[in-house]
Amino acid sequence: MSERPEGNRRGAWRVAEAVRSSSVQRGGSILAAALARVALGLALVGCGGPGAPAEPVAAPPAAVEAPACPAAPIDVAVAPGTRPEHRDVEHWLAKLDPGQGDEVLVAPEAIPELNARFATVEGAWRDVFEPALGEPEAVGKSIGERMDWMGERVARGELVEGEAGSFAAAAALVATASAVDALHIVVEESPLWCAPLDSGLYKLPIDRDFDRNRCASLHPGEVARVLRRSADEAWVYVHAGHTTGWLQRPVLTPALPGADLQPIVRGPQLVPLDDDARSEGGLRLRLGTKFPIVGRDGDARRVLVPTTEGLVEDTVRLDARVHEGPLPFTRRNLWSLVLAEQDTPYGWGDTGGHRDCSRLLHDVMASFGFELARHSGVQAKLGTTRVDVSGMSEADKLAALDEWAARGVVLLYMPGHIMLYLGAEDGQHYAVSAISEYLVPCAGGPDTVYRIARVAVTTLELGRGSERTAYVERLATLVVFGP
C-alpha cells in the first residue's frame, strides 16, 4: 500500500491512497459532457496521493456560463484523455521497435539475485522461512513501534476511532498476546489489520472506505508465519513475507512443519494469471499467488491447495489463466497482465479483497517471480535501476522517462501513488494503475472530486491546476526493470 492521502482542502470528500469485478464497456463514455467543458487539471488520488501532468485543455468559451462547483463526488468509468485504444495492449506494443515487445528484460536466473537484494531494503519482502523473523524480542519491538506510532496519532486526534476506546483495547490485547512461531497457509481471503481492531481508524472527515488500520489482505495460498496469538485466540499476528499485521479468526491450514513446507513452496509452481482461475475442486486461484505442482496429467496439473485439514491435491487445467512456472519477463506479458485488470475495483489496503496501486503491482510482478514490497514507498527503492527525477523540470522528467522506457519497463512513483508506464502519444504520456479518485479544478469553488475507483489507464496530466497538482509535477522516482 502506498502512502496515504490527506483530505481535500474543503474537508468534505474522501481522500485516497494506494488499487481492483465487473467490467464496464470498453469504449464507455470518456466523461460526461460537463467534464469536456472544464480544464483538464486533475489530481489523482489513487493509492493515496496526487497525480501528474500533461497538456492543458483550453478553458470553456467565455459565452458559456460555468456550472456551479459540484458538492458531491461524480462517478466516472474512464479518465479524461483516455480513448478506447489506450486500453488495448496491442496499441502500445505497436509503438515499439520490432521484437522489443517480446524481449526478455530480466533473465529468469537473475530474478532470485534481485529478490535477495530487495530483501535488504527496510520494509521490503522477507523470506517467511528466515529464522530471524521469529526472534521474539525483534517481533515484540516491531509490533511495539507500530502501536506507538498509531497510538500517538490517536491521542492527537489525527486518527479517529470508529468505536471509542477501541485502540486502548487493542493495545491491551497486544500486551497480553503470547509468542508463538508456526507456519500456516491461508485458506480464505483474509483482511490484515495493522492493529488488532476491526472497528476502524479514520482521518477526518470520516470516510468508511478508508480505514487507516487496513494493512492488506492475504490471498488463499499465501504462507503466513504466525508469531503472536491473543489470549482469547481471536487474533494472530503474522508475517506474510510482503506484509505484517493481525488476522482476526482467519481460516488457515493447521500448522505445517517448515522442513516439509519449504521444499514444497520452492519447487515447481502453478502461477495464476488473473483472479478467475479455478481448481476443479472450486478454489479460486488469485493473481499474485502460486500453487505447488505435484503431478502432470496431459493438459492438467495436480497441485496442492490449502484446506482447514491441511494441503490436499487438486487439479487445474492449463489454459490462458494459469502458467506453469513464472512468465518470461517481457513488455507484452507484463502489459497484458496489468491491462487485463482494467475496471476491477479499487480497494484501499485491499478492502474487500480488491487491490490498491501497490498491491496491483506486487501481484502482477509476482507472476514473473519478483518479490516486491507491499507498499509503494518501498517499491520505489527496488528495481534494477532507480532514477531520482524529483528535482527535474517537467520536460526533463519526461525526457528521462522516454529514455528509460526504451531500456526496460518503468514504474512511476510519486509520494502516495505508483503506476506502470505504457507510452506516449500526441504529446501525452500514459500509465495504468489502481486509483480511487481524482480532482478537477472548478472556477470559484473547491476542486471537484471524480470517483473512478478501479484499475484504469490515465494520462500523466491528471491534476493540472488542482490543489494536488499534476502527476508529472509530483513524479519523484523512475523504478526501472530491465537490462
C-alpha positions in Angstrom: 0.0 0.0 0.0 1.3 3.4 -0.8 1.4 6.5 1.3 -1.9 7.6 2.5 -3.5 10.8 1.2 -4.7 13.8 3.2 -8.2 15.2 2.7 -9.2 17.7 0.1 -8.9 21.2 1.4 -12.7 21.6 1.7 -12.6 18.7 4.0 -15.8 17.1 2.8 -15.0 14.3 0.5 -12.9 11.2 0.5 -9.2 11.1 0.3 -7.5 8.3 -1.5 -4.3 6.4 -1.5 -2.5 3.5 -2.8 -5.8 0.0 -6.1 -9.3 -3.9 -8.4 -15.1 -7.1 -10.9 -17.3 -6.3 -13.1 -16.1 -4.7 -16.3 -17.5 -1.5 -17.9 -17.9 -1.4 -21.6 -14.5 -1.0 -23.2 -15.3 2.2 -25.0 -17.5 3.6 -22.3 -18.2 7.3 -22.1 -14.9 9.1 -21.7 -16.6 11.5 -19.3 -19.8 13.5 -19.1 -20.2 16.5 -21.4 -19.7 18.7 -18.5 -16.2 17.5 -18.0 -15.3 18.4 -21.5 -16.1 22.0 -20.6 -13.7 22.3 -17.8 -9.9 22.4 -17.8 -8.1 19.1 -17.8 -6.4 19.9 -14.5 -6.8 16.8 -12.5 -5.3 15.5 -9.3 -5.3 11.8 -9.0 -5.8 10.4 -5.5 -5.1 6.8 -6.4 -3.1 4.9 -3.9 -3.1 7.8 -1.6 -1.6 10.7 -3.3 -1.9 13.2 -6.1 -1.3 12.9 -9.8 0.9 14.0 -12.7 1.0 16.4 -15.8 0.0 16.6 -19.4 -1.1 19.2 -22.0 -3.7 21.7 -20.6 -7.1 21.8 -22.3 -8.5 25.1 -23.4 -10.8 26.9 -21.0 -14.5 26.9 -21.8 -15.7 29.7 -24.1 -16.5 32.9 -22.3 -20.0 32.9 -23.7 -20.8 29.6 -21.8 -21.7 30.2 -18.2 -19.7 27.8 -16.0 -21.8 25.4 -13.9 -21.7 25.6 -10.1 -19.0 23.6 -8.5 -20.5 20.2 -7.6 -20.8 19.5 -3.9 -20.7 15.7 -4.2 -18.3 13.4 -6.0 -19.1 12.4 -9.6 -18.7 8.8 -10.5 -16.9 8.1 -13.8 -15.8 5.0 -15.6 -13.0 6.3 -17.8 -10.4 9.1 -17.2 -10.3 12.2 -19.5 -7.8 11.8 -22.3 -8.1 8.0 -22.4 -9.6 6.6 -25.6 -10.7 3.0 -26.2 -7.5 2.1 -28.0 -5.4 3.2 -24.9 -6.9 0.3 -23.1 -5.6 -2.3 -25.6 -2.2 -3.9 -25.1 -1.7 -4.2 -28.9 -1.9 -0.4 -29.2 1.1 0.1 -27.0 3.1 -2.9 -28.4 2.7 -1.4 -31.9 4.6 1.6 -30.9 7.7 -0.4 -30.0 10.5 -1.4 -32.4 10.2 -4.9 -34.0 10.9 -7.6 -31.4 11.0 -5.2 -28.5 7.7 -6.3 -27.0 8.9 -9.9 -26.7 12.4 -9.1 -25.5 13.2 -10.7 -22.1 14.1 -7.8 -19.9 15.4 -9.7 -16.9 16.6 -13.3 -17.3 14.9 -15.9 -15.1 18.2 -16.8 -13.4 18.8 -13.2 -12.4 15.5 -12.7 -10.6 16.4 -14.7 -7.4 19.5 -12.5 -7.0 17.4 -9.4 -7.4 14.9 -10.6 -4.8 17.8 -11.2 -2.4 18.9 -7.6 -3.0 15.4 -6.3 -2.5 15.2 -8.1 0.9 18.0 -5.9 2.3 15.8 -2.8 1.9 14.0 -1.8 5.1 10.3 -2.7 4.9 10.7 -4.9 1.8 9.8 -8.5 1.2 11.4 -11.1 3.5 11.5 -14.9 3.2 9.0 -16.2 5.7 11.2 -19.2 6.4 14.1 -16.9 7.6 14.8 -18.0 11.2 15.4 -14.4 12.4 11.8 -13.4 11.6 10.7 -15.5 14.6 13.0 -13.9 17.1 10.6 -12.9 19.9 12.4 -9.8 21.0 12.6 -8.4 17.4 8.9 -9.3 16.8 7.9 -7.5 20.0 9.9 -4.4 19.1 8.3 -4.3 15.6 4.8 -4.6 17.0 5.5 -2.0 19.7 6.9 0.6 17.3 3.8 0.3 15.1 1.4 0.5 18.1 3.3 3.5 19.5 3.2 5.3 16.1 -0.6 4.7 15.7 -1.3 5.5 19.4 0.4 8.9 19.2 -1.9 9.8 16.3 -5.0 8.6 18.0 -4.0 10.7 21.1 -3.5 13.8 18.9 -6.8 13.2 17.1 -5.1 12.6 13.7 -6.7 9.2 13.7 -10.3 8.8 14.9 -11.6 5.6 16.4 -14.6 4.0 14.8 -15.5 3.0 18.4 -14.4 4.9 21.4 -11.7 3.0 23.4 -11.0 0.5 20.6 -7.4 1.4 20.3 -6.7 1.1 24.0 -8.4 -2.3 23.9 -6.2 -3.3 21.0 -3.1 -2.2 22.9 -4.1 -4.3 25.9 -4.6 -7.3 23.6 -1.2 -6.8 22.2 0.4 -6.6 25.7 -1.1 -10.0 26.7 -0.6 -11.8 23.4 1.7 -14.8 23.6 4.7 -15.5 21.5 4.3 -18.4 19.0 6.1 -19.5 15.8 4.1 -21.6 13.4 3.8 -21.7 9.6 0.3 -21.9 8.0 -1.2 -21.3 4.6 -4.2 -19.0 4.1 -7.3 -20.9 3.1 -9.8 -18.0 2.6 -9.1 -14.3 1.7 -8.2 -12.7 5.0 -8.2 -8.9 5.9 -4.8 -8.0 7.5 -5.1 -5.2 10.2 -2.3 -3.0 11.3 -3.5 -3.2 14.9 -5.8 -5.8 16.3 -9.1 -4.0 16.0 -11.8 -4.2 13.3 -13.9 -1.1 14.1 -11.8 1.3 12.1 -9.3 4.2 12.4 -10.1 7.2 10.2 -9.0 10.7 9.3 -11.5 13.5 9.3 -13.8 13.8 7.6 -14.6 10.1 8.2 -14.9 8.0 5.1 -15.7 4.4 5.8 -13.9 3.3 2.6 -10.6 4.4 4.0 -9.9 2.6 7.2 -6.3 3.6 8.1 -6.0 0.4 10.1 -6.2 -1.7 6.9 -2.7 -3.0 6.1 -3.5 -5.6 3.4 -5.5 -8.7 2.5 -3.9 -12.2 2.2 -4.9 -14.4 -0.7 -5.6 -18.1 -0.4 -2.3 -19.9 -0.9 -0.1 -17.3 0.7 2.1 -18.5 3.5 1.5 -16.8 6.9 4.0 -17.2 9.7 2.1 -16.8 13.0 4.2 -15.0 15.6 1.8 -13.8 18.3 -1.6 -15.1 19.4 -4.1 -13.2 21.6 -5.2 -14.7 24.9 -8.7 -15.3 23.6 -7.2 -16.8 20.3 -9.3 -14.4 18.2 -6.3 -12.6 16.8 -2.9 -13.7 15.4 0.0 -11.5 14.3 1.6 -12.8 11.1 4.5 -12.2 8.8 3.4 -12.9 5.2 6.7 -12.0 3.5 5.4 -8.8 2.0 3.4 -7.5 5.0 3.0 -7.9 8.7 -0.2 -7.5 10.7 -3.1 -9.0 12.6 -5.6 -11.5 11.3 -9.0 -11.9 13.1 -10.2 -15.5 13.3 -8.5 -16.4 10.0 -9.2 -19.6 8.1 -5.8 -21.2 7.8 -4.3 -24.7 7.4 -3.1 -26.4 10.5 0.5 -25.6 11.4 2.9 -27.1 8.8 6.5 -28.1 9.6 8.9 -25.7 7.9 11.2 -28.6 6.9 8.3 -30.1 4.9 6.7 -26.9 3.7 9.9 -25.1 2.4 10.8 -27.5 -0.4 7.2 -27.7 -1.5 6.8 -23.9 -1.9 10.2 -23.6 -3.6 9.6 -26.4 -6.0 7.6 -26.3 -9.4 4.7 -23.9 -9.1 1.5 -23.2 -11.0 1.0 -19.4 -11.4 -2.5 -17.9 -11.8 -2.6 -15.1 -14.3 -5.8 -13.4 -13.1 -8.4 -13.8 -10.3 -10.8 -16.1 -12.2 -8.7 -19.3 -12.4 -10.3 -22.2 -10.5 -9.2 -25.6 -9.5 -11.5 -28.5 -10.2 -12.3 -28.5 -6.5 -13.5 -24.9 -6.8 -10.7 -23.0 -5.1 -10.2 -19.5 -6.6 -6.6 -19.1 -7.6 -5.7 -15.4 -7.4 -3.2 -13.4 -9.3 -0.1 -12.9 -7.2 -0.1 -16.4 -5.7 1.4 -19.8 -6.7 0.5 -23.4 -6.0 2.9 -26.4 -5.7 2.8 -28.8 -8.7 2.9 -32.4 -7.6 1.9 -34.1 -10.9 1.1 -33.7 -14.6 -1.7 -35.4 -16.4 -1.8 -34.2 -20.0 -3.2 -30.7 -20.1 -3.9 -30.7 -16.4 -1.6 -30.2 -13.4 -2.1 -31.7 -9.9 -1.4 -29.1 -7.3 -1.5 -28.8 -3.5 -4.2 -26.4 -2.3 -4.9 -25.3 1.3 -7.8 -26.5 3.3 -8.6 -26.5 7.0 -7.5 -30.1 7.0 -4.1 -29.3 5.5 -2.7 -29.3 2.0 -4.6 -31.6 -0.4 -4.3 -32.5 -4.0 -6.5 -30.8 -6.6 -6.4 -30.4 -10.4 -6.1 -27.3 -12.5 -6.4 -27.5 -16.3 -3.8 -25.5 -18.2 -5.3 -22.6 -20.1 -4.8 -18.9 -20.6 -5.5 -18.2 -16.9 -2.6 -20.2 -15.5 1.1 -20.8 -16.3 3.5 -23.5 -15.2 6.2 -21.5 -13.5 6.9 -17.8 -13.7 6.2 -16.0 -17.0 9.0 -14.7 -19.1 9.5 -11.0 -18.1 8.6 -9.2 -21.4 6.7 -6.0 -22.0 4.0 -7.9 -23.8 3.5 -10.3 -20.8 3.6 -7.5 -18.2 1.3 -5.1 -20.0 -1.1 -7.9 -20.9 -1.5 -8.9 -17.3 -2.0 -5.3 -16.0 -4.3 -4.2 -18.7 -6.4 -7.3 -18.2 -7.1 -6.0 -14.7 -8.7 -2.8 -16.0 -12.1 -2.0 -14.4 -11.5 -4.3 -11.5 -12.5 -2.4 -8.3 -10.1 -0.4 -6.2 -9.7 -1.3 -2.5 -7.7 0.9 0.0 -5.5 -1.5 1.9 -7.1 -4.3 -0.2 -10.5 -3.6 1.3 -13.0 -6.2 0.1 -10.1 -8.2 -1.3 -9.7 -5.6 -4.0 -6.3 -4.0 -4.8 -4.8 -0.6 -4.3 -2.0 0.7 -6.5 0.9 -1.1 -4.8 -0.9 -4.4 -4.3 -1.7 -4.4 -8.0 1.9 -4.1 -9.0 3.0 -6.6 -6.3 0.7 -9.2 -7.6 1.4 -8.7 -11.2 5.2 -8.7 -10.7 4.9 -11.9 -8.7 3.7 -13.7 -11.8 7.3 -13.3 -13.1 9.0 -14.4 -9.9 9.7 -10.9 -8.4 9.1 -10.5 -4.7 8.2 -6.8 -4.3 7.4 -4.9 -1.2 3.7 -4.3 -0.4 4.0 -0.5 0.0 4.7 1.9 -2.8 7.3 3.9 -0.9 9.4 0.8 -0.5 8.7 -0.4 -4.1 10.2 2.9 -5.2 13.6 1.7 -3.7 13.6 -1.5 -5.8 14.1 -2.3 -9.5 17.3 -2.9 -11.4 17.8 0.8 -11.7 16.2 3.8 -9.9 16.3 7.3 -11.3 15.6 10.3 -9.0 13.7 12.9 -11.0 12.2 14.8 -8.1 14.4 17.9 -8.8 13.9 18.0 -12.5 11.7 20.2 -14.7 8.7 18.5 -16.2 10.4 18.4 -19.6 13.4 16.7 -18.2 11.3 14.2 -16.3 9.5 13.2 -19.4 12.8 13.0 -21.4 14.2 10.7 -18.7 11.1 8.7 -18.8 11.3 8.2 -22.6 15.0 7.3 -22.3 14.5 4.6 -19.6 11.3 3.2 -21.1 13.3 2.3 -24.2 15.6 0.2 -22.0 13.0 -1.6 -19.9 9.7 -1.3 -18.1 9.2 1.7 -15.8 7.2 2.1 -12.6 6.4 5.7 -11.8 6.5 6.7 -8.2 5.1 9.8 -6.7 4.5 10.1 -2.9 1.3 8.3 -2.3 0.9 6.5 -5.6 2.7 4.2 -8.1 1.9 3.4 -11.7 3.1 1.3 -14.6 4.2 3.4 -17.6 2.8 2.4 -21.0 4.0 5.0 -23.5 3.4 8.4 -25.2 1.0 9.6 -27.9 0.1 13.0 -29.2 2.1 14.8 -26.5 0.5 12.8 -23.7 2.2 10.2 -21.5 0.0 7.3 -20.3 0.2 4.9 -17.4 -2.0 2.3 -15.7 -2.7 2.0 -12.0 -5.4 1.2 -9.4 -6.8 4.6 -8.4 -9.7 5.8 -6.3 -10.5 9.3 -7.5 -9.0 12.5 -9.0 -9.7 16.2 -8.8 -10.7 18.7 -11.4 -10.3 22.4 -10.6 -13.6 24.4 -10.6 -13.6 28.1 -11.0 -15.0 29.9 -8.0 -15.1 26.8 -5.8 -13.2 23.8 -4.5 -11.8 21.1 -6.7 -14.4 18.7 -8.0 -14.0 15.0 -7.0 -14.3 12.5 -9.8 -14.5 9.0 -8.4 -13.2 6.3 -10.7 -12.4 3.5 -8.1 -10.8 1.0 -10.5 -7.8 -0.1 -12.4 -7.5 2.4 -15.2 -5.3 3.9 -17.9 -4.8 7.6 -17.4 -2.6 10.4 -18.7 0.1 11.9 -16.5 -1.7 15.2 -16.9 -4.3 14.4 -14.2 -4.1 17.0 -11.5 -3.0 20.1 -13.5 -4.3 23.2 -11.8 -5.8 21.4 -8.8 -4.6 21.5 -5.2 -2.9 18.1 -5.6 -1.1 19.2 -8.8 -0.4 17.1 -11.8 1.2 13.6 -11.8 4.2 14.9 -13.7 4.7 17.6 -11.2 4.7 15.1 -8.4 6.7 12.4 -10.2 9.8 11.6 -7.9 11.3 8.3 -9.0 11.5 6.1 -12.0 11.8 2.4 -11.0 13.3 0.5 -14.0 13.2 -3.2 -14.5 15.5 -4.1 -17.5 19.0 -4.8 -18.7 
